[in-house]
């Protein structure tokens, strides 16, 4: 398999497909362009257990490396409560549901009244 040259949109598409393939839940994408210099997109997803969170994260990193040659920076994979994957253009957070609820990253990055969704997902209702 040849390595493709990544850009933010192709990386985002690969991240969303990988998360969907591995049965991640409540996938939300947030456009960071113009909001932050850390990346173009943030993706937040949940796994049902520490084992699933770790597996989702590991497979995502492997797929990005195989497809684009991206060596992602990863933190938290050993515990499986919250894994942060930094691809450069796309920041991915994979949580156990309880940990995601506690930190509520979506609230921090969304403007009041703004709803964001991933393809095929329902928009979250802002609180």
TIZA-540284 format. One record per residue: x, y, z of N, C-alpha, C, CB in turn. Coordinates in Angstrom, 2 decimals. Glycine has a CB too. Layout:
+---------+---------+---------+---------+---------+---------+---------+---------+---------+---------+---------+---------+
:      nx :      ny :      nz :     cax :     cay :     caz :      cx :      cy :      cz :     cbx :     cby :     cbz :
+---------+---------+---------+---------+---------+---------+---------+---------+---------+---------+---------+---------+
:       X :       Y :       Z :       X :       Y :       Z :       X :       Y :       Z :       X :       Y :       Z :
...
+---------+---------+---------+---------+---------+---------+---------+---------+---------+---------+---------+---------+
END
This chain:
+---------+---------+---------+---------+---------+---------+---------+---------+---------+---------+---------+---------+
:      nx :      ny :      nz :     cax :     cay :     caz :      cx :      cy :      cz :     cbx :     cby :     cbz :
+---------+---------+---------+---------+---------+---------+---------+---------+---------+---------+---------+---------+
:    0.84 :   -1.18 :    0.00 :    0.00 :    0.00 :    0.00 :    0.88 :    1.24 :    0.00 :   -0.96 :    0.00 :    1.21 :
:    0.59 :    2.21 :   -0.87 :    1.37 :    3.43 :   -0.92 :    0.85 :    4.42 :    0.12 :    1.35 :    4.04 :   -2.33 :
:    1.74 :    5.26 :    0.59 :    1.40 :    6.26 :    1.60 :    0.89 :    7.50 :    0.88 :    2.62 :    6.60 :    2.51 :
:   -0.26 :    8.01 :    1.32 :   -0.85 :    9.21 :    0.74 :   -0.32 :   10.44 :    1.47 :   -2.39 :    9.16 :    0.80 :
:   -0.35 :   11.59 :    0.80 :    0.02 :   12.84 :    1.45 :   -1.22 :   13.37 :    2.17 :    0.58 :   13.88 :    0.41 :
:   -1.12 :   13.53 :    3.48 :   -2.31 :   13.96 :    4.24 :   -2.53 :   15.46 :    4.18 :   -2.19 :   13.52 :    5.68 :
:   -3.78 :   15.86 :    4.31 :   -4.13 :   17.23 :    4.62 :   -5.18 :   17.13 :    5.73 :   -4.67 :   18.03 :    3.34 :
:   -5.60 :   18.24 :    6.27 :   -6.52 :   18.21 :    7.40 :   -7.82 :   17.49 :    7.08 :   -6.82 :   19.62 :    7.86 :
:   -8.37 :   17.73 :    5.90 :   -9.66 :   17.12 :    5.55 :   -9.54 :   15.62 :    5.32 :  -10.23 :   17.79 :    4.31 :
:   -8.46 :   15.18 :    4.66 :   -8.30 :   13.74 :    4.44 :   -7.98 :   13.02 :    5.75 :   -7.20 :   13.47 :    3.40 :
:   -7.23 :   13.66 :    6.61 :   -6.94 :   13.08 :    7.93 :   -8.23 :   12.98 :    8.74 :   -5.89 :   13.93 :    8.69 :
:   -9.04 :   14.04 :    8.72 :  -10.32 :   14.02 :    9.44 :  -11.20 :   12.88 :    8.92 :  -11.05 :   15.37 :    9.29 :
:  -11.30 :   12.74 :    7.62 :  -12.13 :   11.68 :    7.04 :  -11.64 :   10.30 :    7.47 :  -12.14 :   11.77 :    5.50 :
:  -10.32 :   10.10 :    7.49 :   -9.76 :    8.82 :    7.92 :  -10.02 :    8.56 :    9.40 :   -8.25 :    8.79 :    7.64 :
:   -9.92 :    9.60 :   10.21 :  -10.19 :    9.47 :   11.65 :  -11.65 :    9.07 :   11.87 :   -9.89 :   10.80 :   12.39 :
:  -12.57 :    9.76 :   11.21 :  -14.00 :    9.47 :   11.39 :  -14.33 :    8.05 :   10.92 :  -14.85 :   10.49 :   10.62 :
:  -13.74 :    7.62 :    9.81 :  -13.99 :    6.27 :    9.31 :  -13.45 :    5.23 :   10.29 :  -13.37 :    6.08 :    7.92 :
:  -12.25 :    5.44 :   10.79 :  -11.66 :    4.50 :   11.73 :  -12.49 :    4.39 :   13.01 :  -10.22 :    4.93 :   12.08 :
:  -12.93 :    5.52 :   13.53 :  -13.75 :    5.51 :   14.74 :  -15.06 :    4.77 :   14.50 :  -14.03 :    6.94 :   15.22 :
:  -15.68 :    5.03 :   13.35 :  -16.93 :    4.35 :   13.01 :  -16.71 :    2.85 :   12.83 :  -17.52 :    4.95 :   11.73 :
:  -15.63 :    2.48 :   12.15 :  -15.32 :    1.06 :   11.93 :  -15.15 :    0.30 :   13.25 :  -14.05 :    0.92 :   11.08 :
:  -14.60 :    0.99 :   14.24 :  -14.33 :    0.34 :   15.54 :  -15.44 :    0.57 :   16.56 :  -13.02 :    0.85 :   16.10 :
:  -16.60 :    1.01 :   16.08 :  -17.80 :    1.13 :   16.93 :  -17.67 :    2.17 :   18.05 :  -18.13 :   -0.20 :   17.53 :
:  -16.88 :    3.23 :   17.79 :  -16.86 :    4.34 :   18.74 :  -18.25 :    4.95 :   18.78 :  -15.77 :    5.41 :   18.36 :
:  -18.61 :    5.52 :   19.91 :  -19.94 :    6.08 :   20.09 :  -19.88 :    7.59 :   20.26 :  -20.63 :    5.44 :   21.29 :
:  -21.01 :    8.24 :   19.97 :  -21.17 :    9.69 :   20.19 :  -20.01 :   10.49 :   19.60 :  -21.28 :    9.98 :   21.68 :
:  -19.73 :   10.25 :   18.33 :  -18.62 :   10.92 :   17.65 :  -19.03 :   12.35 :   17.31 :  -18.20 :   10.14 :   16.37 :
:  -18.20 :   13.30 :   17.73 :  -18.45 :   14.71 :   17.48 :  -17.19 :   15.31 :   16.87 :  -18.86 :   15.48 :   18.79 :
:  -17.38 :   16.09 :   15.81 :  -16.24 :   16.81 :   15.24 :  -16.46 :   18.29 :   15.45 :  -16.07 :   16.49 :   13.72 :
:  -15.37 :   19.00 :   15.77 :  -15.41 :   20.43 :   16.02 :  -14.38 :   21.10 :   15.13 :  -15.15 :   20.75 :   17.53 :
:  -14.81 :   22.09 :   14.38 :  -13.92 :   22.84 :   13.50 :  -13.16 :   23.85 :   14.35 :  -14.72 :   23.55 :   12.35 :
:  -11.84 :   23.73 :   14.42 :  -11.02 :   24.62 :   15.23 :  -10.39 :   25.75 :   14.42 :   -9.94 :   23.83 :   15.92 :
:  -10.60 :   25.71 :   13.10 :   -9.98 :   26.75 :   12.27 :  -10.48 :   28.12 :   12.70 :  -10.29 :   26.52 :   10.76 :
:   -9.55 :   29.00 :   12.99 :   -9.89 :   30.34 :   13.47 :  -10.13 :   30.40 :   14.96 :  -11.10 :   30.82 :   12.76 :
:  -10.17 :   29.26 :   15.65 :  -10.39 :   29.22 :   17.10 :   -9.11 :   28.87 :   17.85 :  -11.48 :   28.22 :   17.45 :
:   -8.25 :   28.07 :   17.22 :   -7.06 :   27.58 :   17.90 :   -5.96 :   27.27 :   16.89 :   -7.39 :   26.32 :   18.73 :
:   -4.74 :   27.43 :   17.33 :   -3.58 :   27.11 :   16.49 :   -3.16 :   25.64 :   16.64 :   -2.41 :   28.03 :   16.85 :
:   -3.78 :   24.89 :   17.58 :   -3.32 :   23.52 :   17.84 :   -3.68 :   22.54 :   16.75 :   -3.90 :   23.04 :   19.14 :
:   -4.66 :   22.85 :   15.93 :   -5.06 :   21.97 :   14.85 :   -6.26 :   22.54 :   14.12 :   -5.38 :   20.58 :   15.38 :
:   -6.66 :   21.87 :   13.05 :   -7.81 :   22.33 :   12.28 :   -9.12 :   21.74 :   12.79 :   -7.63 :   21.97 :   10.82 :
:   -9.05 :   20.52 :   13.32 :  -10.26 :   19.85 :   13.80 :   -9.98 :   19.14 :   15.12 :  -10.77 :   18.84 :   12.75 :
:  -11.03 :   19.01 :   15.91 :  -11.00 :   18.17 :   17.10 :  -12.12 :   17.15 :   16.93 :  -11.17 :   19.02 :   18.43 :
:  -11.82 :   15.92 :   17.28 :  -12.83 :   14.87 :   17.24 :  -12.90 :   14.27 :   18.63 :  -12.50 :   13.77 :   16.15 :
:  -14.12 :   14.12 :   19.14 :  -14.35 :   13.53 :   20.45 :  -15.25 :   12.32 :   20.27 :  -14.99 :   14.58 :   21.45 :
:  -14.87 :   11.21 :   20.89 :  -15.64 :    9.98 :   20.76 :  -15.56 :    9.21 :   22.07 :  -15.12 :    9.11 :   19.57 :
:  -16.45 :    8.25 :   22.21 :  -16.48 :    7.41 :   23.41 :  -16.35 :    5.94 :   23.04 :  -17.77 :    7.64 :   24.21 :
:  -15.74 :    5.21 :   23.96 :  -15.71 :    3.75 :   23.91 :  -16.42 :    3.26 :   25.16 :  -14.25 :    3.19 :   23.82 :
:  -16.95 :    2.06 :   25.12 :  -17.76 :    1.56 :   26.24 :  -16.93 :    1.11 :   27.45 :  -18.60 :    0.42 :   25.78 :
:  -15.64 :    0.84 :   27.25 :  -14.80 :    0.33 :   28.33 :  -13.37 :    0.80 :   28.13 :  -14.86 :   -1.22 :   28.41 :
:  -12.54 :    0.62 :   29.15 :  -11.13 :    0.99 :   29.00 :  -10.48 :    0.18 :   27.89 :  -10.37 :    0.78 :   30.32 :
:  -10.86 :   -1.08 :   27.78 :  -10.31 :   -1.94 :   26.74 :  -10.69 :   -1.43 :   25.35 :  -10.81 :   -3.39 :   26.92 :
:  -11.96 :   -1.04 :   25.15 :  -12.38 :   -0.55 :   23.85 :  -11.72 :    0.80 :   23.53 :  -13.90 :   -0.42 :   23.79 :
:  -11.63 :    1.68 :   24.52 :  -10.98 :    2.98 :   24.31 :   -9.54 :    2.78 :   23.84 :  -11.01 :    3.83 :   25.61 :
:   -8.82 :    1.89 :   24.50 :   -7.43 :    1.61 :   24.12 :   -7.35 :    1.00 :   22.72 :   -6.78 :    0.67 :   25.14 :
:   -8.24 :    0.06 :   22.41 :   -8.23 :   -0.60 :   21.10 :   -8.58 :    0.39 :   19.98 :   -9.23 :   -1.77 :   21.09 :
:   -9.59 :    1.21 :   20.20 :   -9.97 :    2.22 :   19.20 :   -8.78 :    3.12 :   18.90 :  -11.19 :    3.07 :   19.69 :
:   -8.10 :    3.55 :   19.95 :   -6.97 :    4.47 :   19.82 :   -5.80 :    3.82 :   19.11 :   -6.53 :    4.97 :   21.18 :
:   -5.50 :    2.59 :   19.48 :   -4.38 :    1.88 :   18.86 :   -4.62 :    1.65 :   17.37 :   -4.14 :    0.55 :   19.56 :
:   -5.83 :    1.21 :   17.03 :   -6.15 :    0.96 :   15.62 :   -6.13 :    2.26 :   14.81 :   -7.52 :    0.29 :   15.49 :
:   -6.62 :    3.34 :   15.40 :   -6.60 :    4.62 :   14.71 :   -5.17 :    5.03 :   14.39 :   -7.29 :    5.71 :   15.56 :
:   -4.29 :    4.94 :   15.36 :   -2.88 :    5.30 :   15.14 :   -2.25 :    4.42 :   14.06 :   -2.08 :    5.19 :   16.44 :
:   -2.53 :    3.13 :   14.10 :   -1.99 :    2.21 :   13.10 :   -2.48 :    2.56 :   11.70 :   -2.37 :    0.76 :   13.44 :
:   -3.77 :    2.84 :   11.57 :   -4.34 :    3.18 :   10.25 :   -3.76 :    4.47 :    9.71 :   -5.86 :    3.28 :   10.34 :
:   -3.60 :    5.48 :   10.57 :   -3.04 :    6.75 :   10.12 :   -1.58 :    6.58 :    9.69 :   -3.14 :    7.81 :   11.22 :
:   -0.85 :    5.74 :   10.39 :    0.54 :    5.48 :   10.02 :    0.62 :    4.75 :    8.68 :    1.24 :    4.64 :   11.11 :
:   -0.24 :    3.73 :    8.48 :   -0.22 :    2.97 :    7.23 :   -0.68 :    3.81 :    6.05 :   -1.10 :    1.74 :    7.37 :
:   -1.72 :    4.60 :    6.24 :   -2.30 :    5.35 :    5.13 :   -1.52 :    6.61 :    4.79 :   -3.73 :    5.72 :    5.45 :
:   -1.13 :    7.37 :    5.81 :   -0.52 :    8.68 :    5.59 :    0.92 :    8.80 :    6.07 :   -1.35 :    9.72 :    6.25 :
:    1.41 :    7.79 :    6.79 :    2.74 :    7.91 :    7.37 :    2.77 :    8.82 :    8.58 :    3.72 :    8.40 :    6.34 :
:    1.60 :    9.09 :    9.16 :    1.50 :    9.98 :   10.33 :    1.90 :    9.20 :   11.58 :    0.06 :   10.56 :   10.47 :
:    2.88 :    9.72 :   12.29 :    3.25 :    9.16 :   13.60 :    2.59 :   10.05 :   14.65 :    4.82 :    9.10 :   13.78 :
:    1.45 :    9.63 :   15.12 :    0.66 :   10.42 :   16.07 :    1.30 :   10.42 :   17.44 :   -0.77 :    9.88 :   16.16 :
:    1.14 :   11.54 :   18.13 :    1.53 :   11.61 :   19.54 :    0.34 :   11.13 :   20.35 :    1.97 :   13.08 :   19.97 :
:    0.59 :   10.21 :   21.28 :   -0.51 :    9.59 :   22.02 :   -0.24 :    9.69 :   23.52 :   -0.70 :    8.11 :   21.59 :
:   -1.27 :   10.04 :   24.27 :   -1.18 :   10.05 :   25.72 :   -2.40 :    9.36 :   26.29 :   -1.06 :   11.49 :   26.27 :
:   -2.20 :    8.58 :   27.35 :   -3.30 :    7.97 :   28.08 :   -3.73 :    6.59 :   27.63 :   -4.45 :    8.85 :   27.99 :
:   -3.06 :    6.01 :   26.64 :   -3.50 :    4.71 :   26.13 :   -3.39 :    3.61 :   27.19 :   -2.67 :    4.34 :   24.90 :
:   -2.41 :    3.69 :   28.05 :   -2.20 :    2.64 :   29.05 :   -3.38 :    2.52 :   30.02 :   -0.91 :    2.90 :   29.83 :
:   -3.97 :    3.66 :   30.41 :   -5.09 :    3.61 :   31.36 :   -6.43 :    3.39 :   30.67 :   -5.14 :    4.89 :   32.16 :
:   -6.59 :    3.92 :   29.45 :   -7.81 :    3.70 :   28.69 :   -9.02 :    4.47 :   29.17 :   -8.13 :    2.27 :   28.70 :
:   -8.82 :    5.48 :   30.02 :   -9.95 :    6.32 :   30.45 :  -10.16 :    7.48 :   29.47 :   -9.71 :    6.88 :   31.88 :
:   -9.04 :    8.09 :   29.06 :   -9.06 :    9.21 :   28.14 :   -7.78 :    9.13 :   27.33 :   -9.19 :   10.59 :   28.88 :
:   -7.90 :    8.89 :   26.05 :   -6.73 :    8.83 :   25.18 :   -6.75 :   10.05 :   24.27 :   -6.69 :    7.51 :   24.36 :
:   -5.63 :   10.76 :   24.25 :   -5.45 :   11.92 :   23.39 :   -4.53 :   11.50 :   22.25 :   -4.87 :   13.15 :   24.18 :
:   -4.96 :   11.74 :   21.02 :   -4.18 :   11.42 :   19.83 :   -4.01 :   12.72 :   19.04 :   -4.86 :   10.30 :   18.97 :
:   -2.77 :   13.15 :   18.89 :   -2.46 :   14.38 :   18.16 :   -1.85 :   14.00 :   16.82 :   -1.50 :   15.30 :   18.98 :
:   -2.60 :   14.22 :   15.74 :   -2.10 :   13.89 :   14.40 :   -1.43 :   15.08 :   13.74 :   -3.24 :   13.39 :   13.52 :
:   -1.47 :   16.22 :   14.40 :   -0.97 :   17.45 :   13.81 :   -2.13 :   18.33 :   13.40 :   -0.06 :   17.16 :   12.59 :
:   -2.92 :   17.89 :   12.41 :   -4.07 :   18.67 :   11.94 :   -5.35 :   18.35 :   12.70 :   -4.29 :   18.42 :   10.47 :
:   -5.44 :   17.13 :   13.22 :   -6.65 :   16.67 :   13.90 :   -6.28 :   16.17 :   15.29 :   -7.38 :   15.56 :   13.08 :
:   -6.95 :   16.70 :   16.28 :   -6.77 :   16.27 :   17.67 :   -7.94 :   15.35 :   17.99 :   -6.69 :   17.50 :   18.68 :
:   -7.65 :   14.14 :   18.47 :   -8.69 :   13.16 :   18.75 :   -8.68 :   12.83 :   20.24 :   -8.49 :   11.88 :   17.90 :
:   -9.85 :   12.86 :   20.86 :  -10.03 :   12.46 :   22.25 :  -10.98 :   11.26 :   22.25 :  -10.58 :   13.64 :   23.13 :
:  -10.54 :   10.16 :   22.84 :  -11.40 :    8.99 :   22.99 :  -11.55 :    8.74 :   24.50 :  -10.80 :    7.71 :   22.25 :
:  -12.79 :    8.77 :   24.96 :  -13.09 :    8.70 :   26.38 :  -13.93 :    7.48 :   26.73 :  -13.81 :    9.96 :   26.83 :
:  -13.86 :    7.08 :   27.99 :  -14.93 :    6.28 :   28.57 :  -16.05 :    7.27 :   28.84 :  -14.48 :    5.49 :   29.90 :
:  -17.34 :    6.86 :   28.73 :  -18.45 :    7.81 :   28.86 :  -18.43 :    8.63 :   30.15 :  -19.73 :    7.07 :   28.78 :
:  -18.08 :    8.01 :   31.28 :  -18.10 :    8.74 :   32.55 :  -17.04 :    9.84 :   32.58 :  -17.87 :    7.77 :   33.72 :
:  -15.88 :    9.56 :   32.00 :  -14.80 :   10.53 :   31.98 :  -15.15 :   11.67 :   31.02 :  -13.46 :    9.86 :   31.56 :
:  -15.74 :   11.33 :   29.89 :  -16.17 :   12.35 :   28.93 :  -17.20 :   13.28 :   29.56 :  -16.75 :   11.69 :   27.66 :
:  -18.15 :   12.72 :   30.27 :  -19.18 :   13.53 :   30.93 :  -18.55 :   14.47 :   31.96 :  -20.23 :   12.62 :   31.61 :
:  -17.54 :   13.99 :   32.68 :  -16.89 :   14.80 :   33.70 :  -16.19 :   16.01 :   33.09 :  -15.89 :   13.95 :   34.49 :
:  -15.42 :   15.80 :   32.01 :  -14.62 :   16.89 :   31.43 :  -15.40 :   17.77 :   30.46 :  -13.43 :   16.32 :   30.72 :
:  -16.40 :   17.24 :   29.78 :  -17.27 :   18.01 :   28.88 :  -16.51 :   18.94 :   27.93 :  -18.24 :   18.82 :   29.71 :
:  -15.57 :   18.36 :   27.18 :  -14.77 :   19.16 :   26.25 :  -15.62 :   19.86 :   25.20 :  -13.74 :   18.29 :   25.57 :
:  -16.71 :   19.23 :   24.78 :  -17.55 :   19.85 :   23.77 :  -18.01 :   21.24 :   24.22 :  -18.77 :   18.97 :   23.46 :
:  -18.38 :   21.37 :   25.47 :  -18.85 :   22.66 :   25.99 :  -17.77 :   23.72 :   25.93 :  -19.34 :   22.51 :   27.43 :
:  -16.53 :   23.30 :   26.13 :  -15.43 :   24.26 :   26.14 :  -15.17 :   24.81 :   24.73 :  -14.16 :   23.60 :   26.69 :
:  -15.39 :   23.99 :   23.70 :  -15.02 :   24.38 :   22.36 :  -16.18 :   24.87 :   21.50 :  -14.37 :   23.26 :   21.69 :
:  -17.41 :   24.61 :   21.90 :  -18.55 :   25.07 :   21.12 :  -19.02 :   26.42 :   21.63 :  -19.70 :   24.05 :   21.17 :
:  -19.44 :   27.27 :   20.70 :  -20.06 :   28.53 :   21.09 :  -21.46 :   28.24 :   21.58 :  -20.09 :   29.54 :   19.90 :
:  -22.01 :   29.08 :   22.47 :  -23.39 :   28.85 :   22.93 :  -24.35 :   28.75 :   21.75 :  -23.84 :   29.98 :   23.89 :
:  -25.17 :   27.73 :   21.75 :  -26.15 :   27.53 :   20.69 :  -25.60 :   26.81 :   19.47 :  -26.69 :   28.84 :   20.27 :
:  -24.29 :   26.58 :   19.41 :  -23.68 :   25.90 :   18.27 :  -23.75 :   24.40 :   18.46 :  -22.21 :   26.35 :   18.08 :
:  -24.14 :   23.70 :   17.43 :  -24.17 :   22.23 :   17.46 :  -23.28 :   21.73 :   16.34 :  -25.64 :   21.67 :   17.30 :
:  -22.55 :   20.67 :   16.62 :  -21.63 :   20.09 :   15.65 :  -21.95 :   18.62 :   15.54 :  -20.14 :   20.32 :   16.04 :
:  -21.87 :   18.08 :   14.33 :  -22.09 :   16.64 :   14.22 :  -21.14 :   16.03 :   13.22 :  -23.54 :   16.36 :   13.82 :
:  -20.96 :   14.75 :   13.38 :  -20.19 :   13.96 :   12.41 :  -21.17 :   13.42 :   11.39 :  -19.38 :   12.80 :   13.11 :
:  -20.71 :   13.08 :   10.21 :  -21.63 :   12.54 :    9.20 :  -22.39 :   11.34 :    9.75 :  -20.86 :   12.14 :    7.93 :
:  -23.70 :   11.38 :    9.60 :  -24.54 :   10.27 :   10.05 :  -24.88 :   10.31 :   11.53 :  -23.86 :    9.00 :    9.76 :
:  -24.41 :   11.32 :   12.23 :  -24.68 :   11.42 :   13.67 :  -25.64 :   12.57 :   13.91 :  -23.37 :   11.63 :   14.48 :
:  -26.44 :   12.45 :   14.94 :  -27.34 :   13.53 :   15.32 :  -26.55 :   14.61 :   16.04 :  -28.49 :   13.01 :   16.21 :
:  -26.95 :   15.85 :   15.88 :  -26.29 :   16.96 :   16.56 :  -26.56 :   16.90 :   18.05 :  -26.75 :   18.30 :   15.98 :
:  -25.52 :   17.18 :   18.86 :  -25.78 :   17.22 :   20.31 :  -26.61 :   18.45 :   20.63 :  -24.45 :   17.24 :   21.11 :
:  -27.41 :   18.36 :   21.65 :  -28.23 :   19.49 :   22.07 :  -27.42 :   20.32 :   23.05 :  -29.57 :   19.02 :   22.70 :
:  -27.15 :   21.59 :   22.73 :  -26.39 :   22.43 :   23.65 :  -27.15 :   22.62 :   24.95 :  -26.08 :   23.79 :   23.01 :
:  -26.43 :   22.65 :   26.05 :  -27.06 :   22.87 :   27.36 :  -27.00 :   24.30 :   27.76 :  -26.42 :   22.01 :   28.43 :
+---------+---------+---------+---------+---------+---------+---------+---------+---------+---------+---------+---------+
END
